[in-house]
Amino acid sequence: MDSSKIVKTILLKLDRLGYWGGRHTSIENLTHGFPSHLKKEVKIVLKNLIRSGYLLTKPKPDSLHVSLNPRYTKEILRLIESKNINSRFKK
C-alpha cells in the first residue's frame, strides 16, 4: 500500500466518523485497520498530515488526539475524492 492510499484512508475515516474541529480521536485509533507491517509508515504519514496542517492536534494524558482541520475542508475533500495524491506525505 503506497502512502497516497494511506492518506486517503485516514482522511476518509476521520471524515466519515465526523472528526472535524473539536471532535477528536486518538492517533492509535487511526492505525487500527492497517496491517501491522504498515504501522510505521502510517505514523509517518500522520506526522506529515499534522505538519501540513490538515490535522489538528490535542494533547491528552494518554496519547495525542487528532481531528480534521475545518480550515482545509475543500482541500481535504478534494484529496479524498482525487485518484492521485502527490507524494508530499511520504517519508
N, C-alpha and C positions, 0 to 999 in steps of 0.2 A: 504494500500500500504506500503510495507516494504522499508527500506532505500536503498536496492540494486536496486529496481526498480526506485527509485528517482534518484540515481546516474546515472543509465543508461539513463534515460530520459533527465537529464540535459546535460550530455556529448554528447548524440546523437543530441540534439537540437543545441548545440554550434557547433558541427562538421558539421551538415547538413547546417547550415547557414554560415559556413566559419569563425567563430570567433576564429582564431588561431593567436597567437602572437600579432601583432599591431592592429588588428581589434578587437574591444571590444564592449560589451553591458552592460547595467545597470543590477545590481543584481535583481532589481524589475521586469525587463522583463523576467527573468528566473522563477519567481514564478507564472507568468501567465500560465494558463492551468492546474494548480493543484487545487484541491478542497480547499475551504477556511479553513477547519479544518486541513489541512496538511501544511499550510504555515509556521508554526513554525518549523516543522520537516524539511521542505525544506531548511529553512535558516540555521539550524544546519548542515545539510549535505553540504551546500555550504561553510560554515566556515571550515568544515573538509577537503573539497576538496582544499580549499585555503591553509590550514595548511600543507597538504600533498604535495603541490607543483604542483598539476595537473592544477590548475587555477592560472593565473597571475592576479594581481590587478592593477588598475589605479585609483587613487583618482580623482574625479571630484567635482566641487562645489555643484552639485545637489545630487549626490549619488556615490557609489562605482561601478566602472565598472570592468568586468572580461573578460578574454579570456582564451582559452586553451593554455597550455604551450607546445610549439613545441619541447622542450627537452624530453618530455614524450610522444611523438607521438605513439610509439609502445605500451606502457603500456595503454594509453587511448583507442586506437583502440581495444586492447585486452579486456579491460573492457567492451566496447560497445558490442563486439561480444560474450563475455562469458555468460554462463547461470547462473552461481553462482558467486556473488561478496562477498568477505568476509565482515564481519561486522565492519570493522575499521572506516567506515564512519557514524556509528550510534552515538547516543548521547554520 
